[in-house]
Every structure is written in structure tokens, then in C-alpha cells.
């Protein structure tokens, strides 16, 4: 029977392995656009995070650096919409002016980390969690970039 102690131990072992695999390169800051995206960038990821989201910190530390160094990540910027706490839902004021259309175009997940893949003014995919990024967002990026 799996106890909490076993689950915690397994999680810590996995985290330690991820830290070791990431190495010092993981400490480099990835490209995150907080303002408007350049006009010549039709494809972008809107990353929804919260300051008190441990899964967001994990994605930012272990997964985002690898993505931003990849061929896809070199071509697709990340726009981050961060809120202070998961307990407060996203509000209209959280969205930059050029992205205010997204909540009215789709049901935006309140869970974090969440990712919305946008091409021009069209939503291509939405995913929640780091697994969702790899299963849904990354394949759509590759398809859109014809990689």
C-alpha cells in the first residue's frame, strides 16, 4: 500500500533527478514577454500562472528553459499572465489590452499552470499542467510551424 511518506519520497527523488538533469543552464532566465507581442510574431503561448502555484514554479524552473532553447521555443514567445494567488480568479484587469479577447473567445482555465496557444487572433489549443503543455501545446506548435 502506498502511503503519504512513500508518495512524498518518490516526489522528492523525482525532483532531485530533475534538478540534476537540468544543471546550471536551468538557472538562465527564459524569454517572457509581459507587454505586447511583436507584430511579426503570429504564434505565441499565453502562460497563466500564480505566485503561490508550486506547479508553476516547477514548470518555470525545469521545463520552460528547455522549451525556450528548442527550435520551437526560439520561434514562439511566451506571454505570462500572473496573479498573486490561486484563490483569486482571473479578472478582466489581469489581461493586457491586446489579449482581452481571449476570455470572451473561450473558457479560460482557472487552474495553473495553464497555457493558451494563440495564432494571430485564433486560439489553437488550451492545456492545463506541465503534462498538458507537452501533450497538447507542443504538438500544435510543431504542426503550426510545420516542423
GIGI-V544673 format. One record per backbone hydrogen bond with DSSP energy under -1.0 kcal/mol. CO is the residue of the C=O (numbers start at 1). NH is the residue of the N-H. If there is no record, write none. Layout:
BEGIN
{{CO NH} {CO NH}}
END
This chain:
BEGIN
{{3 7} {4 8} {5 9} {6 10} {7 11} {8 12} {9 13} {10 14} {11 15} {12 16} {13 17} {14 18} {15 19} {16 20} {17 21} {18 22} {19 23} {23 26} {24 27} {25 28} {38 41} {42 120} {44 118} {45 79} {46 116} {47 81} {48 114} {49 83} {50 53} {53 57} {54 58} {55 59} {56 60} {57 61} {58 62} {59 63} {59 64} {63 67} {64 68} {65 69} {67 70} {70 74} {72 75} {72 76} {77 45} {78 33} {79 47} {81 49} {83 51} {85 88} {91 94} {92 95} {96 99} {99 102} {101 105} {102 106} {113 129} {114 48} {115 127} {116 46} {117 124} {117 125} {118 44} {119 122} {122 119} {125 117} {127 115} {129 133} {130 134} {131 135} {132 136} {132 137} {133 138} {136 140} {137 141} {138 142} {139 143} {140 144} {141 145} {142 147}}
END
